[in-house]
Structures are given as structure tokens and as C-alpha cells.
């Protein structure tokens, strides 16, 4: 600026402070909009991933005339088994343009074997929801189960019953809860349904749902090649203490290694993140979870993708009770043949 007599001077301190204040206000106003735009883009990518995965599962069903099982097991105590075999994600790899990765697995031995270490550690972008930040999570590693297990954010709708062969048994083709029309999902353990066995209609039945990746190295939640509840499939997610999406009830995921997770991150962190687990429980239960505000994305059995609110109408029974079987339970059970009101989800 030029003053009287040609004297030049810069901005005064007051003027600079005013300008800085205005810039700060503008940034404060713009930042939420920028963050919202970024989250909208992340959610769109998450939806697109689910769309691709659901179409791959449907192509698998079209080829083999049956849906892939969410898990295979060979030992009697499936809920405590650490010998993991091929799961639904591995089986559909050829249908998501990953034939080479599929071929790199040795499926004649457990996926937890050292020979499969490199394959199971492959990061698959189609399995990761950007909102969760799973690429920043360390691979799953636990004594007796191997290391270098890459993370993933999507799980198969297995059963409202337990990943167990005797207690609320839904694992295996003869499990009581697998045979029940009120608890059978689509992709169970050592069992799955055909398209014709989805009695409620493919547009009314959940095929896949979101999962959150584990908060510690020993946290098995959100691991794409690892079988079991919370890792790559949904079990007992409409009963017990995990009724509905993003269940925040204490101990809402019954998974192996809970005590190790608590030691690693602390119970307060698990409570705050709504990622609690049952200390001392076997691996029987895994609920859908996401970092999206208000709910989770799911893919239906017709390939469509929807957002289900945390407040979706749901029964409150700790067991499968047809008299307390509301919208959430009906969306997950593939053969209950109860009416659904689309306005409620």
C-alpha cells in the first residue's frame, strides 16, 4: 500500500488477524462438506464392492447350481477349530477376475498351512470398504492359526443359529438350526442352499453384509480368507446378544481369542468402538458392523445393494422365536416365508 508522500507500508497486524480469522472460518465451514463428500465417495465404493461380490456369488450359483458354503470344516469341534479350509471368498475368486490367485491356493491342505501363506495375505481391493480403513490394519496373526491373513469387510449370511454342531447347532447340513426355516441363511458351514430354496424371494433375503476389521493383530474379525463368525461370515446375528446391525451389547461377538484382544487394546476401546467380544467363548457368533453412520450395507440375493439402519425393526429374543421374528430376522432367514414390509428397511 502507498501512503501520503509516496510512503509504502504493508498490512497492519489487525488487518492480518482479520484475514486469518476469515480464512479460518471459511475452512471450518468447508471442512464438514469436504469430509461428507469423501465419505459419500467411500460409501459408493463400498456399495460397488458388494455389488461385484454378490454378482460373483450369483455366477457361482449359476455355474454349480448351489451357493458356495461360507466355510468348510473337517473336525468335530468346529467352533474351536483352528484348521481352516476354503471359504466362500476363495471359491468365488475366479468370478471376480482372480483366477490366478485361486490357482495359487493349495486347496488340498488347510488355508492356514504355510504353503498358503502368500495367497491368504493378498490384499483384495474388492474385499475392502474404504470407510473402515482395513488396509491400515495389520494382517491377522494368532498362534496355531498362522500369520499374514489379509483383511476384508464382507461376510456371507450363514445362519441365525450358531457356528456349532451341538449348541444352537447350525454348522453342517444336519444341524437343527440349519434345517430350521427360521434360522437358515444362505451360505452355511459344509452346507448351502440352492436358488430354489430361498423361499422368501431373492429380493427379500440378505446374501452378504458388512464386517469391520479387527482392532488388533489377534482380532480375527474381518479376514477374507479365514472361515468363521466375524471373519468372513455372519452367524447368530439376529439372536442372543447380537441382535441386528452394529450390535453394541457386551460380548456381542463370540469369537476365539477374545481375551487376547482385550489384552491388546483394552475393554474400554472395545466398548467405545461397539466391538465387544465374549471372553472365554468359542467361535459361534459374528454380527454385521460398519463405520458408516447409522447402519450397514447389505447385498440381497438378487444382487441389489441396500442400506439397513441400526434401528431396523427386530425381535428381542435371545433365541430363535417365530413369535418374536421381525424385519431383521426375516431378512436373514431364507425360508421363513413370513411377510416383509419394504417400508421398514
VOBA-1610 file (N, C-alpha, C; in pm, whole numbers, padded with zeros to 5 digits, always signed):
BEGIN
Unk+00085-00119+00000Unk+00000+00000+00000Unk+00088+00125+00000Unk+00041+00237-00059Unk+00120+00361-00067Unk+00048+00470+00011Unk+00118+00528+00110Unk+00060+00633+00193Unk+00089+00770+00136Unk+00067+00872+00217Unk+00093+01009+00174Unk+00242+01029+00152Unk+00275+01111+00052Unk+00413+01141+00021Unk+00486+01024-00041Unk+00408+00923-00089Unk+00469+00808-00156Unk+00522+00703-00061Unk+00499+00717+00069Unk+00550+00619+00165Unk+00473+00487+00150Unk+00548+00374+00147Unk+00486+00242+00131Unk+00489+00166+00263Unk+00382+00089+00289Unk+00383+00003+00406Unk+00292-00117+00379Unk+00311-00224+00459Unk+00233-00347+00442Unk+00105-00343+00522Unk+00044-00463+00535Unk-00078-00473+00614Unk-00045-00455+00762Unk-00138-00399+00834Unk-00121-00387+00979Unk-00150-00523+01043Unk-00108-00539+01166Unk-00131-00663+01240Unk-00280-00693+01252Unk-00359-00591+01275Unk-00504-00609+01289Unk-00562-00662+01159Unk-00516-00603+01047Unk-00568-00648+00916Unk-00531-00794+00891Unk-00408-00832+00924Unk-00366-00971+00905Unk-00448-01066+00990Unk-00474-01026+01114Unk-00554-01110+01203Unk-00695-01127+01151Unk-00751-01020+01096Unk-00886-01028+01039Unk-00888-01125+00922Unk-00788-01115+00833Unk-00781-01205+00717Unk-00765-01349+00761Unk-00675-01372+00859Unk-00654-01509+00908Unk-00781-01564+00971Unk-00852-01479+01044Unk-00978-01523+01107Unk-01081-01561+01001Unk-01092-01480+00897Unk-01187-01509+00789Unk-01153-01641+00721Unk-01023-01661+00693Unk-00980-01788+00630Unk-01012-01906+00720Unk-00988-01890+00851Unk-01018-01997+00945Unk-01166-02032+00947Unk-01251-01927+00942Unk-01396-01950+00941Unk-01437-02024+00814Unk-01381-01984+00700Unk-01414-02050+00573Unk-01372-02196+00574Unk-01253-02224+00628Unk-01207-02363+00636Unk-01300-02444+00726Unk-01338-02385+00840Unk-01428-02455+00932Unk-01562-02485+00868Unk-01608-02394+00782Unk-01735-02415+00713Unk-01724-02519+00603Unk-01609-02520+00536Unk-01591-02609+00422Unk-01553-02751+00462Unk-01481-02767+00574Unk-01429-02897+00612Unk-01536-03004+00627Unk-01648-02977+00696Unk-01752-03081+00705Unk-01805-03122+00568Unk-01818-03024+00478Unk-01868-03056+00344Unk-01769-03145+00268Unk-01640-03114+00284Unk-01537-03195+00219Unk-01536-03336+00276Unk-01546-03346+00408Unk-01547-03477+00472Unk-01671-03557+00431Unk-01784-03490+00422Unk-01907-03557+00380Unk-01895-03608+00236Unk-01834-03527+00151Unk-01815-03568+00011Unk-01723-03689+00002Unk-01618-03688+00083Unk-01525-03801+00083Unk-01592-03928+00132Unk-01673-03915+00240Unk-01743-04032+00291Unk-01846-04083+00192Unk-01911-03993+00120Unk-02007-04035+00017Unk-01936-04116-00091Unk-01815-04074-00127Unk-01738-04148-00227Unk-01696-04284-00172Unk-01657-04287-00046Unk-01619-04416+00016Unk-01738-04510+00024Unk-01854-04456+00059Unk-01975-04540+00067Unk-02012-04594-00071Unk-01997-04512-00173Unk-02028-04556-00309Unk-01937-04671-00350Unk-01807-04661-00312Unk-01714-04769-00343Unk-01749-04896-00267Unk-01792-04878-00142Unk-01832-04992-00060Unk-01952-05063-00122Unk-02048-04986-00167Unk-02166-05043-00233Unk-02127-05116-00361Unk-02036-05056-00436Unk-01992-05117-00561Unk-01921-05250-00534Unk-01841-05255-00429Unk-01775-05381-00393Unk-01878-05490-00364Unk-01979-05455-00285Unk-02083-05553-00252Unk-02157-05599-00376Unk-02179-05506-00469Unk-02245-05541-00594Unk-02162-05643-00672Unk-02032-05617-00685Unk-01945-05709-00758Unk-01941-05845-00691Unk-01930-05846-00558Unk-01923-05973-00486Unk-02053-06052-00497Unk-02165-05982-00487Unk-02293-06053-00497Unk-02311-06113-00636Unk-02271-06040-00739Unk-02281-06094-00875Unk-02189-06214-00893Unk-02071-06209-00830Unk-01980-06323-00837Unk-02041-06446-00770Unk-02103-06425-00653Unk-02168-06537-00584Unk-02283-06593-00669Unk-02358-06504-00731Unk-02469-06548-00816Unk-02417-06623-00939Unk-02304-06580-00993Unk-02245-06652-01106Unk-02195-06789-01063Unk-02143-06797-00941Unk-02102-06927-00887Unk-02224-07019-00878Unk-02334-06965-00824Unk-02457-07045-00811Unk-02508-07088-00948Unk-02499-06999-01046Unk-02545-07032-01180Unk-02461-07145-01241Unk-02332-07146-01207Unk-02242-07248-01261Unk-02259-07382-01192Unk-02267-07380-01059Unk-02269-07505-00981Unk-02408-07542-00929Unk-02507-07457-00956Unk-02646-07482-00917Unk-02667-07488-00766Unk-02576-07429-00693Unk-02588-07418-00548Unk-02495-07305-00503Unk-02530-07236-00395Unk-02444-07130-00345Unk-02321-07191-00278Unk-02209-07118-00274Unk-02092-07171-00205Unk-02116-07171-00055Unk-02063-07268+00017Unk-02072-07262+00163Unk-01982-07150+00215Unk-02018-07091+00326Unk-01932-06985+00382Unk-01805-07043+00439Unk-01808-07172+00475Unk-01691-07235+00537Unk-01696-07386+00518Unk-01578-07446+00515Unk-01565-07591+00525Unk-01494-07622+00656Unk-01533-07732+00719Unk-01460-07779+00836Unk-01454-07931+00832Unk-01352-07988+00894Unk-01335-08133+00895Unk-01330-08191+01035Unk-01307-08107+01136Unk-01300-08155+01273Unk-01436-08143+01340Unk-01457-08224+01442Unk-01588-08227+01509Unk-01618-08097+01582Unk-01518-08039+01648Unk-01540-07917+01726Unk-01517-07795+01637Unk-01611-07771+01550Unk-01595-07664+01453Unk-01575-07528+01519Unk-01638-07506+01634Unk-01634-07375+01698Unk-01498-07343+01759Unk-01414-07443+01780Unk-01280-07419+01832Unk-01172-07463+01733Unk-01213-07495+01613Unk-01120-07546+01512Unk-01029-07435+01461Unk-00901-07460+01456Unk-00806-07363+01400Unk-00744-07415+01271Unk-00800-07522+01218Unk-00756-07577+01090Unk-00855-07530+00983Unk-00824-07422+00917Unk-00919-07356+00829Unk-00904-07401+00684Unk-01018-07432+00623Unk-01020-07475+00484Unk-01084-07365+00399Unk-01105-07393+00272Unk-01153-07291+00178Unk-01289-07236+00222Unk-01306-07104+00208Unk-01434-07041+00239Unk-01497-06985+00112Unk-01607-06915+00128Unk-01682-06866+00012Unk-01603-06767-00073Unk-01520-06685-00010Unk-01444-06587-00086Unk-01343-06655-00177Unk-01272-06753-00124Unk-01176-06827-00206Unk-01248-06895-00323Unk-01364-06950-00296Unk-01436-07024-00400Unk-01486-06935-00513Unk-01514-06807-00484Unk-01565-06719-00591Unk-01455-06638-00659Unk-01330-06658-00619Unk-01221-06580-00678Unk-01220-06582-00831Unk-01245-06697-00895Unk-01247-06696-01042Unk-01356-06606-01101Unk-01458-06576-01021Unk-01570-06495-01069Unk-01552-06346-01040Unk-01439-06310-00976Unk-01404-06169-00958Unk-01268-06141-01024Unk-01244-06213-01132Unk-01122-06197-01213Unk-00996-06220-01132Unk-01000-06322-01045Unk-00884-06358-00964Unk-00853-06507-00980Unk-00859-06555-01105Unk-00829-06696-01131Unk-00686-06730-01091Unk-00593-06640-01117Unk-00454-06664-01081Unk-00435-06682-00932Unk-00501-06597-00852Unk-00492-06609-00707Unk-00557-06739-00661Unk-00670-06774-00720Unk-00736-06900-00686Unk-00642-07018-00712Unk-00576-07015-00826Unk-00485-07124-00862Unk-00365-07132-00768Unk-00330-07020-00707Unk-00213-07019-00618Unk-00240-07084-00483Unk-00367-07103-00449Unk-00401-07174-00326Unk-00385-07325-00346Unk-00334-07391-00245Unk-00333-07537-00243Unk-00452-07579-00157Unk-00561-07616-00223Unk-00685-07645-00151Unk-00690-07786-00095Unk-00585-07863-00118Unk-00580-07998-00062Unk-00528-07998+00081Unk-00481-07882+00126Unk-00435-07867+00265Unk-00507-07746+00324Unk-00506-07730+00456Unk-00575-07615+00515Unk-00520-07482+00463Unk-00607-07381+00457Unk-00565-07247+00417Unk-00468-07191+00520Unk-00476-07243+00643Unk-00387-07200+00750Unk-00248-07261+00740Unk-00224-07350+00642Unk-00092-07409+00622Unk+00005-07305+00567Unk+00133-07327+00595Unk+00235-07233+00548Unk+00237-07221+00397Unk+00204-07328+00326Unk+00207-07324+00180Unk+00109-07221+00123Unk+00006-07187+00201Unk-00095-07090+00157Unk-00074-06950+00216Unk+00040-06929+00279Unk+00066-06803+00349Unk+00062-06683+00255Unk+00129-06693+00141Unk+00133-06578+00049Unk-00004-06550-00010Unk-00076-06655-00047Unk-00208-06637-00110Unk-00306-06573-00014Unk-00310-06620+00109Unk-00408-06566+00205Unk-00372-06424+00249Unk-00249-06382+00224Unk-00208-06248+00260Unk-00227-06145+00150Unk-00285-06187+00038Unk-00307-06096-00074Unk-00416-05994-00040Unk-00386-05868-00060Unk-00485-05763-00035Unk-00577-05751-00155Unk-00707-05770-00133Unk-00807-05763-00240Unk-00889-05635-00223Unk-00877-05545-00317Unk-00949-05418-00304Unk-01099-05439-00302Unk-01148-05540-00373Unk-01292-05565-00378Unk-01346-05611-00243Unk-01257-05656-00154Unk-01300-05702-00022Unk-01287-05596+00086Unk-01244-05475+00048Unk-01218-05371+00148Unk-01310-05251+00131Unk-01380-05215+00237Unk-01462-05094+00238Unk-01373-04977+00278Unk-01361-04874+00195Unk-01272-04761+00227Unk-01307-04691+00358Unk-01431-04694+00399Unk-01472-04626+00522Unk-01409-04690+00645Unk-01377-04817+00636Unk-01325-04889+00752Unk-01175-04874+00767Unk-01106-04846+00658Unk-00961-04831+00666Unk-00888-04960+00691Unk-00942-05071+00639Unk-00884-05202+00663Unk-00743-05219+00611Unk-00707-05141+00508Unk-00572-05151+00454Unk-00468-05104+00555Unk-00514-05028+00655Unk-00422-04980+00758Unk-00416-05074+00877Unk-00497-05179+00876Unk-00496-05275+00984Unk-00387-05379+00960Unk-00318-05424+01063Unk-00219-05529+01045Unk-00288-05661+01008Unk-00224-05745+00929Unk-00282-05876+00898Unk-00309-05955+01026Unk-00409-06039+01022Unk-00440-06125+01137Unk-00330-06227+01157Unk-00294-06247+01281Unk-00192-06346+01316Unk-00223-06398+01455Unk-00225-06529+01469Unk-00252-06588+01600Unk-00185-06724+01609Unk-00128-06752+01722Unk-00059-06877+01742Unk-00150-06996+01711Unk-00100-07088+01630Unk-00177-07206+01593Unk-00260-07188+01468Unk-00274-07062+01421Unk-00354-07037+01302Unk-00272-06971+01190Unk-00147-06942+01217Unk-00062-06881+01116Unk-00071-06730+01117Unk+00008-06668+01029Unk+00009-06523+01019Unk-00020-06481+00875Unk-00012-06350+00852Unk-00029-06294+00718Unk-00166-06321+00657Unk-00269-06306+00737Unk-00406-06316+00687Unk-00455-06175+00654Unk-00478-06146+00527Unk-00521-06013+00484Unk-00664-05984+00530Unk-00693-05857+00546Unk-00823-05815+00597Unk-00930-05807+00489Unk-01055-05809+00533Unk-01170-05796+00443Unk-01291-05745+00519Unk-01387-05688+00448Unk-01501-05623+00513Unk-01638-05681+00480Unk-01643-05799+00420Unk-01773-05850+00378Unk-01789-05997+00420Unk-01907-06028+00471Unk-01933-06162+00520Unk-02060-06221+00463Unk-02061-06352+00451Unk-02176-06426+00398Unk-02282-06443+00506Unk-02408-06433+00466Unk-02519-06461+00557Unk-02529-06612+00573Unk-02479-06661+00687Unk-02477-06805+00710Unk-02604-06853+00781Unk-02621-06812+00906Unk-02736-06860+00982Unk-02760-06775+01105Unk-02886-06768+01145Unk-02921-06706+01272Unk-02892-06800+01389Unk-02857-06925+01355Unk-02810-07020+01455Unk-02660-07005+01474Unk-02602-07094+01554Unk-02461-07081+01592Unk-02369-07164+01503Unk-02246-07116+01493Unk-02140-07189+01425Unk-02094-07299+01520Unk-02177-07401+01529Unk-02158-07505+01630Unk-02232-07629+01582Unk-02190-07746+01630Unk-02255-07871+01588Unk-02349-07929+01694Unk-02355-07865+01812Unk-02447-07916+01913Unk-02525-07805+01983Unk-02461-07694+02018Unk-02530-07583+02084Unk-02589-07490+01979Unk-02724-07478+01977Unk-02792-07399+01876Unk-02735-07429+01738Unk-02720-07557+01712Unk-02637-07607+01601Unk-02689-07567+01464Unk-02604-07491+01392Unk-02635-07456+01253Unk-02521-07494+01160Unk-02411-07546+01215Unk-02298-07587+01132Unk-02320-07730+01082Unk-02300-07750+00954Unk-02321-07881+00895Unk-02461-07895+00838Unk-02478-07984+00742Unk-02607-07997+00673Unk-02718-08055+00758Unk-02685-08117+00872Unk-02790-08178+00956Unk-02812-08102+01086Unk-02747-07987+01102Unk-02766-07909+01224Unk-02910-07864+01239Unk-02961-07872+01361Unk-03101-07836+01388Unk-03135-07696+01338Unk-03047-07600+01365Unk-03075-07462+01326Unk-03049-07437+01177Unk-02972-07525+01114Unk-02958-07512+00969Unk-03084-07563+00899Unk-03143-07667+00952Unk-03264-07725+00893Unk-03388-07640+00921Unk-03382-07558+01024Unk-03499-07477+01060Unk-03520-07362+00962Unk-03642-07343+00913Unk-03669-07231+00822Unk-03657-07095+00891Unk-03654-07094+01024Unk-03646-06969+01098Unk-03502-06926+01129Unk-03405-07007+01093Unk-03267-06968+01123Unk-03170-06994+01008Unk-03208-07071+00909Unk-03117-07096+00798Unk-03101-06973+00710Unk-02977-06938+00682Unk-02948-06829+00591Unk-02930-06883+00449Unk-02815-06853+00389Unk-02789-06899+00252Unk-02661-06980+00243Unk-02552-06929+00302Unk-02422-06996+00289Unk-02375-07041+00427Unk-02401-07166+00461Unk-02365-07218+00592Unk-02226-07278+00595Unk-02201-07366+00690Unk-02073-07436+00701Unk-02093-07580+00657Unk-02017-07620+00555Unk-02035-07752+00493Unk-02175-07769+00436Unk-02243-07658+00415Unk-02379-07663+00363Unk-02416-07527+00304Unk-02506-07529+00208Unk-02559-07405+00149Unk-02691-07440+00082Unk-02759-07340+00032Unk-02889-07364-00031Unk-02878-07344-00181Unk-02979-07390-00251Unk-02993-07362-00393Unk-03079-07238-00409Unk-03084-07186-00529Unk-03168-07069-00554Unk-03314-07100-00523Unk-03358-07219-00555Unk-03497-07256-00533Unk-03533-07269-00386Unk-03432-07285-00301Unk-03459-07300-00158Unk-03468-07165-00086Unk-03448-07057-00158Unk-03472-06924-00099Unk-03621-06895-00116Unk-03699-06938-00021Unk-03845-06935-00031Unk-03904-06796-00014Unk-03828-06704+00042Unk-03881-06570+00069Unk-03862-06473-00046Unk-03797-06519-00154Unk-03769-06429-00266Unk-03631-06370-00253Unk-03558-06367-00363Unk-03420-06320-00357Unk-03408-06172-00321Unk-03509-06093-00353Unk-03503-05950-00319Unk-03535-05924-00173Unk-03579-06026-00101Unk-03615-06013+00040Unk-03519-06086+00133Unk-03408-06136+00080Unk-03317-06218+00160Unk-03175-06166+00148Unk-03111-06143+00260Unk-02973-06093+00261Unk-02876-06204+00221Unk-02785-06171+00133Unk-02681-06262+00087Unk-02547-06231+00156Unk-02509-06103+00155Unk-02383-06059+00213Unk-02405-05935+00299Unk-02322-05918+00399Unk-02329-05799+00482Unk-02190-05749+00517Unk-02183-05628+00568Unk-02054-05569+00603Unk-02000-05623+00737Unk-01868-05626+00743Unk-01796-05659+00866Unk-01692-05550+00892Unk-01656-05533+01017Unk-01544-05444+01050Unk-01418-05525+01071Unk-01305-05468+01034Unk-01179-05536+01054Unk-01136-05526+01200Unk-01063-05626+01245Unk-01023-05634+01384Unk-00936-05519+01431Unk-00943-05492+01561Unk-00872-05379+01621Unk-00731-05414+01665Unk-00694-05541+01653Unk-00560-05585+01693Unk-00516-05698+01601Unk-00387-05727+01603Unk-00332-05835+01520Unk-00405-05966+01549Unk-00438-05989+01676Unk-00501-06116+01715Unk-00653-06113+01701Unk-00708-06003+01652Unk-00853-05990+01635Unk-00891-06046+01498Unk-00963-06158+01498Unk-00993-06232+01377Unk-01108-06172+01295Unk-01165-06065+01339Unk-01278-06007+01266Unk-01231-05937+01139Unk-01303-05964+01030Unk-01269-05904+00902Unk-01141-05960+00843Unk-01143-06089+00805Unk-01030-06156+00741Unk-01086-06238+00625Unk-01057-06199+00502Unk-01132-06253+00389Unk-01113-06403+00364Unk-00995-06458+00390Unk-00972-06599+00361Unk-00994-06690+00481Unk-01028-06632+00595Unk-01044-06706+00720Unk-01191-06741+00743Unk-01219-06868+00760Unk-01356-06910+00785Unk-01400-06873+00926Unk-01531-06865+00944Unk-01584-06849+01078Unk-01654-06717+01104Unk-01728-06709+01215Unk-01805-06591+01253Unk-01718-06467+01267Unk-01765-06356+01210Unk-01695-06230+01222Unk-01577-06215+01128Unk-01520-06327+01082Unk-01406-06322+00991Unk-01454-06303+00848Unk-01538-06395+00802Unk-01589-06386+00665Unk-01734-06428+00655Unk-01801-06442+00769Unk-01942-06481+00766Unk-02017-06431+00888Unk-02148-06428+00876Unk-02238-06379+00980Unk-02314-06497+01041Unk-02306-06510+01172Unk-02371-06619+01244Unk-02440-06565+01368Unk-02554-06621+01398Unk-02627-06587+01520Unk-02641-06436+01534Unk-02667-06369+01423Unk-02668-06222+01420Unk-02807-06163+01429Unk-02902-06245+01473Unk-03036-06195+01498Unk-03094-06254+01624Unk-03006-06302+01711Unk-03048-06361+01838Unk-02935-06345+01938Unk-02953-06402+02056Unk-02852-06394+02161Unk-02824-06247+02194Unk-02696-06206+02202Unk-02667-06067+02237Unk-02612-05988+02118Unk-02643-06032+01996Unk-02602-05958+01875Unk-02721-05943+01783Unk-02825-05881+01833Unk-02949-05869+01756Unk-02943-05744+01670Unk-02911-05763+01543Unk-02914-05652+01450Unk-02779-05594+01415Unk-02776-05499+01322Unk-02651-05438+01277Unk-02583-05357+01387Unk-02449-05360+01388Unk-02369-05281+01482Unk-02412-05300+01626Unk-02435-05426+01662Unk-02476-05457+01799Unk-02371-05410+01898Unk-02416-05340+02002Unk-02323-05281+02099Unk-02336-05345+02236Unk-02413-05453+02243Unk-02430-05524+02369Unk-02297-05588+02409Unk-02269-05592+02537Unk-02145-05652+02583Unk-02132-05797+02538Unk-02015-05833+02483Unk-01990-05970+02439Unk-02070-06009+02317Unk-02097-05914+02227Unk-02185-05943+02115Unk-02121-06023+02002Unk-01990-06043+02004Unk-01926-06134+01910Unk-01862-06248+01988Unk-01910-06369+01965Unk-01848-06486+02029Unk-01739-06538+01936Unk-01617-06500+01963Unk-01506-06536+01876Unk-01388-06588+01958Unk-01306-06671+01896Unk-01186-06720+01961Unk-01087-06606+01983Unk-01014-06613+02092Unk-00909-06515+02117Unk-00955-06385+02177Unk-01075-06380+02234Unk-01126-06253+02289Unk-01037-06200+02400Unk-00989-06288+02487Unk-00904-06242+02597Unk-00776-06178+02544Unk-00725-06230+02433Unk-00605-06173+02373Unk-00634-06035+02314Unk-00753-06019+02259Unk-00792-05889+02203Unk-00804-05785+02314Unk-00867-05825+02424Unk-00882-05734+02538Unk-00746-05693+02591Unk-00653-05787+02599Unk-00518-05756+02646Unk-00448-05659+02552Unk-00477-05671+02422Unk-00408-05589+02322Unk-00460-05446+02317Unk-00592-05427+02326Unk-00648-05292+02307Unk-00725-05239+02426Unk-00762-05327+02519Unk-00836-05283+02636Unk-00987-05291+02618Unk-01057-05323+02726Unk-01202-05336+02720Unk-01270-05203+02689Unk-01214-05093+02739Unk-01273-04961+02713Unk-01277-04930+02563Unk-01172-04966+02493Unk-01167-04942+02349Unk-01273-05025+02278Unk-01287-05150+02316Unk-01388-05236+02255Unk-01528-05182+02282Unk-01552-05134+02402Unk-01683-05077+02435Unk-01710-04952+02351Unk-01611-04866+02343Unk-01626-04740+02270Unk-01651-04765+02121Unk-01587-04865+02066Unk-01600-04896+01924Unk-01719-04987+01893Unk-01794-05027+01996Unk-01903-05125+01978Unk-01851-05251+01910Unk-01735-05296+01957Unk-01672-05416+01901Unk-01642-05515+02014Unk-01734-05529+02107Unk-01710-05617+02221Unk-01713-05763+02178Unk-01646-05846+02256Unk-01646-05990+02229Unk-01665-06065+02360Unk-01699-06190+02347Unk-01729-06272+02464Unk-01602-06341+02513Unk-01556-06300+02628Unk-01432-06356+02684Unk-01455-06500+02728Unk-01375-06591+02673Unk-01387-06731+02709Unk-01482-06811+02621Unk-01546-06743+02525Unk-01640-06813+02437Unk-01566-06877+02320Unk-01629-06976+02261Unk-01577-07034+02138Unk-01626-06949+02021Unk-01596-06989+01899Unk-01630-06908+01782Unk-01766-06949+01728Unk-01870-06883+01776Unk-02006-06921+01738Unk-02088-06808+01679Unk-02046-06682+01697Unk-02131-06568+01664Unk-02049-06453+01607Unk-02101-06392+01500Unk-02038-06275+01441Unk-02144-06186+01379Unk-02148-06059+01418Unk-02253-05968+01375Unk-02204-05874+01265Unk-02296-05822+01182Unk-02258-05724+01080Unk-02224-05590+01144Unk-02118-05528+01095Unk-02073-05400+01151Unk-02014-05314+01040Unk-02019-05183+01060Unk-01956-05091+00964Unk-01919-04962+01036Unk-01841-04878+00967Unk-01808-04745+01018Unk-01898-04638+00955Unk-01996-04678+00876Unk-02091-04583+00821Unk-02184-04535+00932Unk-02222-04413+00927Unk-02314-04361+01028Unk-02453-04422+01011Unk-02501-04488+01115Unk-02641-04529+01118Unk-02678-04666+01068Unk-02583-04743+01016Unk-02622-04874+00967Unk-02514-04945+00887Unk-02556-05046+00811Unk-02464-05126+00730Unk-02522-05146+00590Unk-02433-05167+00494Unk-02477-05206+00361Unk-02490-05358+00356Unk-02588-05404+00282Unk-02604-05548+00257Unk-02632-05568+00108Unk-02595-05686+00061Unk-02631-05726-00075Unk-02739-05832-00063Unk-02846-05814-00137Unk-02955-05911-00135Unk-02924-06024-00235Unk-03001-06130-00226Unk-02976-06248-00310Unk-03013-06226-00456Unk-03070-06110-00489Unk-03094-06078-00630Unk-02984-05988-00686Unk-02882-05959-00605Unk-02770-05876-00649Unk-02785-05728-00618Unk-02899-05687-00565Unk-02917-05546-00530Unk-02847-05515-00399Unk-02814-05388-00377Unk-02745-05347-00255Unk-02832-05245-00182Unk-02846-05262-00052Unk-02930-05174+00028Unk-02858-05134+00156Unk-02906-05027+00215Unk-02851-04981+00343Unk-02955-05011+00450Unk-02914-05087+00552Unk-03005-05126+00659Unk-02970-05047+00785Unk-03067-04978+00839Unk-03045-04894+00956Unk-03018-04978+01081Unk-02938-04922+01171Unk-02918-04986+01301Unk-03049-05001+01376Unk-03147-04919+01340Unk-03275-04918+01411Unk-03383-04995+01336Unk-03340-05082+01244Unk-03437-05165+01174Unk-03519-05243+01278Unk-03645-05264+01248Unk-03731-05339+01340Unk-03675-05480+01360Unk-03657-05519+01484Unk-03601-05652+01512Unk-03658-05708+01641Unk-03668-05837+01645Unk-03713-05902+01767Unk-03607-05891+01874Unk-03645-05918+01997Unk-03553-05903+02109Unk-03521-06035+02177Unk-03567-06146+02120Unk-03546-06276+02182Unk-03399-06316+02177Unk-03351-06379+02284Unk-03214-06429+02286Unk-03205-06564+02215Unk-03315-06613+02169Unk-03316-06738+02093Unk-03408-06718+01974Unk-03410-06813+01882Unk-03494-06803+01764Unk-03638-06831+01804Unk-03720-06729+01800Unk-03860-06741+01840Unk-03948-06686+01729Unk-04018-06771+01656Unk-04104-06722+01546Unk-04207-06619+01588Unk-04242-06619+01717Unk-04339-06521+01766Unk-04275-06384+01790Unk-04142-06380+01784Unk-04069-06255+01803Unk-03971-06239+01685Unk-04027-06257+01567Unk-03948-06267+01444Unk-03986-06148+01356Unk-03909-06042+01366Unk-03946-05918+01299Unk-03859-05895+01175Unk-03857-05773+01125Unk-03798-05744+00994Unk-03656-05794+00979Unk-03568-05765+01076Unk-03428-05806+01063Unk-03414-05957+01052Unk-03482-06030+01139Unk-03474-06175+01134Unk-03529-06229+01002Unk-03637-06170+00955Unk-03700-06218+00830Unk-03611-06191+00709Unk-03534-06083+00714Unk-03443-06053+00603Unk-03330-06154+00594Unk-03293-06214+00706Unk-03180-06307+00709Unk-03219-06453+00692Unk-03336-06490+00739Unk-03383-06627+00723Unk-03435-06645+00580Unk-03384-06744+00510Unk-03415-06758+00367Unk-03542-06836+00339Unk-03602-06897+00443Unk-03718-06982+00416Unk-03829-06969+00518Unk-03831-06859+00594Unk-03933-06845+00698Unk-04071-06818+00640Unk-04075-06760+00519Unk-04200-06732+00447Unk-04295-06642+00525Unk-04238-06551+00603Unk-04318-06451+00672Unk-04320-06323+00591Unk-04427-06248+00598Unk-04438-06124+00516Unk-04337-06019+00558Unk-04294-05939+00460Unk-04199-05831+00484Unk-04259-05699+00432Unk-04247-05596+00514Unk-04291-05464+00474Unk-04168-05385+00432Unk-04156-05357+00301Unk-04037-05290+00247Unk-04015-05153+00306Unk-04119-05090+00358Unk-04104-04958+00417Unk-04030-04961+00551Unk-04009-05082+00604Unk-03944-05095+00734Unk-03796-05127+00726Unk-03741-05128+00602Unk-03597-05150+00591Unk-03543-05080+00467
//
